[in-house]
Amino acid sequence: MGYRVVVVGATGNVGREMLNVLAEREFPADEIAAVASGRSQGTEVEYGETGRRFKCQNIEHFDFTGWDIALFAAGSGPAKEYAPKAAAAGCVVIDNSSYYRMDPDVPLIVPEVNPDAIDGYKARNIIANPNCSTAQMVVALKPLHDAATITRVVVSTYQSVSGAGKPGMDELFEQSRAIFVGDQVSVNKFTKQIAFNVIPHIDVFLDDGSTKEEWKMVVETKKILDPKIKVVATCVRVPVFVGHSEAINIEFANEIGAEQAQDILREAPGVMLIDKREDGGYVTPIECVGDGATYVSRVREDSTVENGLVLWCVSDNLRKGAALNAVQIAELLGRRHLKKG
């Protein structure tokens, strides 16, 4: 006997990827419903490569009663309105938006990092999925923190346009095409031209000069990993379609060398260490697309601080940064709390 699973926002980039991941991982679902806004009602979405297709139902009229798990990939607005309704109907919500992440009654989960925190889901029947850039970083940091206790993290991100949804991907494509054929470049989704450029601005600016994306990385890392860790982030949008990259400087309370860190990361869950000190001996975003691993490369010691390391981290933001992590949360929930059969 399997689960009845709802995918909310099934026509978006992350929603479609959730359906792909559910199919690939053979998640034990007896029934799946694809749900979206009224304008997408009737749109067909594919269930991975199974050949099965689902017609999207209108979320305004969808009854969550009798459904076990709802994977929300529809943004903060629909999450605010419909997640409590689903939760009240007895359906556990796993939400990919930022709306519930810092709610003290909602666990924020990366299964490889803080699986025990999922036990708190019963307070609201809602579980939050972290920001894509946070998710991959904490997967890489967790085993190192366990070994030598991280005190400070300085991270610069290189985030793909798919993090801004389909409009972001379309804008990169259209601007690139326009440049090649000599047409005028149109800027709509981003604040400046993204093709052949980088933009040090993701989400809105806050009073202290940081952006909300940077703030998310700080507070989410503390909630997931350790509130005592000091974190500062600079988040940059780059002209890459899929795959986020991060350059991470880490300071530790205890001594840890590069070779020891490599040995730890080589065995860490969710991490794939590709670290050869030669041409091409590292992973770039284009190589991680479609994969669920968090790739780590260029591990080296930072001579400017005591007990410091530097590393390069790459992951498919639509997978580990969103859809895969949500499905892994659903799997963890099933093992610990919603056992069937």
C-alpha positions in Angstrom: 0.0 0.0 0.0 1.4 3.3 -1.1 0.8 7.0 -0.6 -1.5 9.5 -2.2 0.7 12.4 -3.3 -0.2 15.9 -4.5 2.2 18.1 -6.5 1.2 21.7 -6.3 2.7 24.0 -8.9 3.1 21.0 -11.2 3.5 23.1 -14.4 6.5 25.1 -13.1 10.2 24.1 -13.4 10.4 22.7 -9.9 7.0 21.0 -10.0 7.8 19.2 -13.2 11.1 18.2 -11.7 9.3 16.9 -8.6 7.3 14.6 -10.8 10.4 13.4 -12.6 12.2 12.7 -9.3 9.1 10.9 -7.8 9.1 8.6 -10.9 12.9 8.1 -11.0 13.1 7.2 -7.3 10.0 4.9 -7.6 8.4 6.7 -4.7 5.7 4.4 -3.4 2.7 6.5 -4.6 -0.6 4.7 -5.3 -2.1 7.9 -6.7 -0.7 11.3 -7.8 -2.5 14.5 -8.4 -1.0 17.4 -10.4 -2.4 20.7 -9.2 -1.8 24.3 -10.4 -3.4 27.6 -10.7 -6.7 28.0 -12.7 -4.8 29.2 -15.8 -3.0 25.9 -16.0 -6.1 23.7 -15.4 -6.2 20.9 -17.9 -2.5 21.2 -18.9 -0.9 17.8 -19.1 2.4 17.1 -17.3 4.6 14.0 -17.6 5.5 11.6 -14.8 9.1 11.1 -15.6 9.8 8.7 -18.4 7.0 6.3 -17.3 4.7 7.4 -20.1 2.1 8.4 -17.6 0.6 11.9 -17.9 -1.6 13.9 -15.5 -4.0 16.7 -16.2 -3.6 19.6 -13.8 -6.4 20.4 -11.5 -7.3 23.8 -10.2 -6.0 24.4 -6.7 -8.9 26.6 -5.9 -11.3 23.6 -6.0 -8.9 20.8 -4.9 -9.9 18.9 -1.8 -6.8 17.7 0.1 -8.8 15.3 2.3 -7.6 11.8 2.1 -4.2 12.7 0.6 -1.1 11.9 2.5 1.6 14.3 1.2 1.5 17.5 -0.7 4.7 18.8 -2.4 4.3 22.5 -2.8 6.3 24.3 -5.6 4.0 27.2 -6.2 5.6 30.1 -4.4 4.9 31.9 -1.2 1.5 33.2 -2.1 -0.2 29.9 -2.8 1.8 28.3 0.1 0.4 31.0 2.5 -3.2 30.4 1.3 -3.4 26.7 0.6 -0.7 24.9 2.7 -2.7 25.5 6.0 -5.9 24.1 4.3 -4.0 21.0 3.2 -2.4 20.6 6.6 -5.8 21.0 8.3 -7.2 18.3 6.0 -4.6 15.8 7.3 -2.2 16.1 4.4 1.4 16.8 5.3 2.8 19.7 3.4 6.4 19.9 2.2 6.8 23.4 1.0 9.5 24.7 -1.4 8.8 28.4 -0.8 10.5 30.6 1.7 7.2 31.4 3.5 7.4 28.9 6.4 11.2 28.3 6.6 11.8 30.5 9.7 8.6 29.6 11.5 9.7 28.0 14.8 7.0 25.4 14.6 8.0 24.3 11.1 11.1 22.1 10.7 13.5 23.1 7.9 15.0 19.9 6.6 17.9 18.6 4.6 17.7 14.9 5.2 21.5 14.3 5.1 22.0 17.1 7.6 19.2 17.3 10.2 16.8 14.3 9.8 15.8 14.3 13.4 14.3 17.7 13.1 11.5 16.3 11.0 9.9 14.9 14.2 8.6 18.4 14.9 6.3 18.5 11.8 3.2 17.6 13.8 3.0 21.1 15.3 1.6 22.5 12.0 1.7 19.5 9.6 4.1 21.5 7.5 7.7 20.9 6.6 9.9 23.5 4.9 12.4 22.9 2.1 15.4 25.3 2.3 16.6 27.8 -0.3 18.5 26.1 -3.1 21.8 27.7 -2.4 21.5 26.9 1.3 20.7 23.2 0.7 23.8 22.3 -1.3 26.1 24.3 1.1 24.9 22.6 4.3 25.3 19.2 2.7 28.9 20.0 2.2 29.4 21.7 5.6 27.7 19.1 7.8 30.4 16.4 7.8 33.1 19.0 8.3 31.2 20.6 11.1 30.9 17.2 12.9 34.6 16.7 12.5 36.1 20.1 13.6 33.2 22.5 14.5 32.7 25.3 12.1 32.8 28.8 13.6 32.5 31.0 10.5 31.5 30.7 6.8 32.1 33.2 4.0 30.3 32.2 0.8 30.0 33.7 -2.7 27.4 32.1 -4.9 27.2 31.8 -8.7 23.5 31.1 -9.2 21.9 30.0 -12.4 18.9 31.7 -14.0 16.7 28.7 -13.4 16.6 29.9 -9.8 14.4 32.7 -11.1 12.0 30.2 -12.8 11.1 29.9 -16.5 11.1 33.6 -17.1 14.7 33.8 -16.0 15.7 31.0 -18.4 13.7 32.6 -21.2 15.4 35.9 -20.6 18.9 34.5 -20.8 18.0 32.6 -24.0 16.4 35.6 -25.7 19.1 38.1 -24.7 21.8 35.7 -26.0 20.0 35.2 -29.3 19.5 38.9 -29.6 23.2 39.6 -29.1 24.3 37.0 -31.7 21.9 38.3 -34.4 22.4 42.0 -33.6 19.0 42.7 -32.2 18.4 45.1 -29.3 18.6 43.4 -25.9 15.4 43.5 -23.7 15.7 43.5 -19.9 12.5 42.3 -18.1 13.1 39.7 -15.4 16.4 40.8 -14.1 17.6 44.2 -13.1 20.3 44.3 -15.7 21.3 42.3 -18.8 22.2 38.7 -17.7 23.6 37.4 -21.0 27.4 37.6 -20.9 27.2 39.3 -17.6 26.9 38.7 -13.8 24.5 40.5 -11.5 25.4 40.8 -7.7 21.7 41.0 -6.8 19.2 38.3 -6.0 15.8 39.1 -4.4 15.1 42.4 -2.7 17.6 44.6 -0.8 17.4 44.9 3.0 18.3 47.8 5.2 21.8 46.6 6.0 22.7 46.4 2.3 22.4 42.7 1.9 19.8 41.0 -0.2 17.1 38.7 1.0 18.8 35.8 -0.8 21.9 36.4 1.3 19.8 36.7 4.4 18.2 33.4 3.7 21.6 31.7 3.5 22.6 33.1 6.8 19.4 32.3 8.8 18.7 29.0 7.2 22.2 27.7 7.7 21.9 28.6 11.4 18.5 26.9 11.7 19.5 23.7 9.9 23.1 23.3 11.0 24.1 25.3 14.1 22.9 28.7 15.4 26.4 29.5 16.6 27.9 29.5 13.1 28.7 33.0 11.8 27.7 33.3 8.1 28.1 36.0 5.5 27.1 35.6 1.9 27.3 37.4 -1.5 24.8 36.0 -3.9 25.4 36.5 -7.7 23.2 35.6 -10.7 25.3 34.3 -13.6 24.5 33.4 -17.2 24.1 29.6 -16.6 20.8 27.9 -17.3 20.9 25.2 -14.5 23.3 24.6 -11.6 24.4 26.7 -8.7 28.1 27.1 -7.8 29.6 28.3 -4.5 33.1 29.3 -3.4 33.1 28.7 0.4 35.7 29.8 3.0 35.3 28.0 6.3 36.9 28.6 9.7 36.9 25.9 12.3 37.4 25.8 16.1 39.6 22.7 15.8 42.5 21.8 13.5 41.5 20.2 10.2 43.7 19.8 7.1 42.8 19.5 3.4 43.5 15.8 3.1 41.5 15.0 6.2 38.6 17.1 4.8 38.8 15.3 1.5 38.7 11.9 3.3 35.6 13.0 5.3 33.8 14.4 2.2 34.6 11.3 0.2 32.4 9.3 2.6 29.8 11.9 3.3 26.1 11.2 2.4 24.9 13.3 -0.6 28.5 14.5 -1.4 30.5 13.6 -4.5 34.2 14.6 -4.2 35.8 15.3 -7.5 39.1 17.0 -6.6 42.1 16.4 -8.8 44.7 19.2 -8.9 44.9 19.2 -12.6 43.2 20.7 -15.7 39.6 19.8 -15.5 39.9 18.0 -12.2 36.8 19.7 -10.7 33.1 20.0 -11.4 31.3 22.8 -13.2 27.6 23.5 -13.2 26.9 22.0 -16.7 28.3 18.7 -15.4 25.9 18.5 -12.5 22.6 18.9 -14.4 20.2 16.1 -13.8 22.2 14.7 -10.9 21.2 14.7 -7.2 24.7 14.9 -5.7 26.4 18.0 -4.2 29.7 18.1 -5.9 32.8 19.3 -4.0 36.1 20.3 -5.6 39.2 22.4 -5.0 39.5 21.6 -1.3 42.5 23.5 0.1 43.8 25.1 3.2 43.3 28.8 3.9 46.6 30.1 5.1 45.2 33.5 6.1 43.3 32.2 9.1 43.9 29.5 11.7 42.1 26.3 11.0 40.7 27.4 7.6 39.6 25.6 4.5 38.3 26.7 1.1 36.2 24.6 -1.3 34.1 24.8 -4.5 30.6 23.4 -4.4 28.3 22.7 -7.3 24.8 21.3 -7.5 21.7 21.1 -9.7 19.5 23.7 -8.1 16.3 22.2 -9.5 17.2 18.9 -8.0 19.0 19.0 -4.7 18.1 22.6 -4.3 14.4 22.0 -4.7 12.7 18.9 -6.1 15.0 16.1 -5.0 15.3 17.5 -1.4 11.5 17.7 -1.2 11.1 14.1 -2.3 13.9 13.0 0.1 11.9 14.7 2.9 8.8 12.8 1.8 10.9 9.5 1.9 12.2 10.4 5.4 8.7 11.3 6.6 7.4 7.9 5.3 10.2 6.0 7.1 9.7 7.7 10.4 6.1 8.7 10.6 3.8 7.7 7.8 4.6 4.1 7.4 2.3 2.1 5.1 1.8 -1.5 4.3 
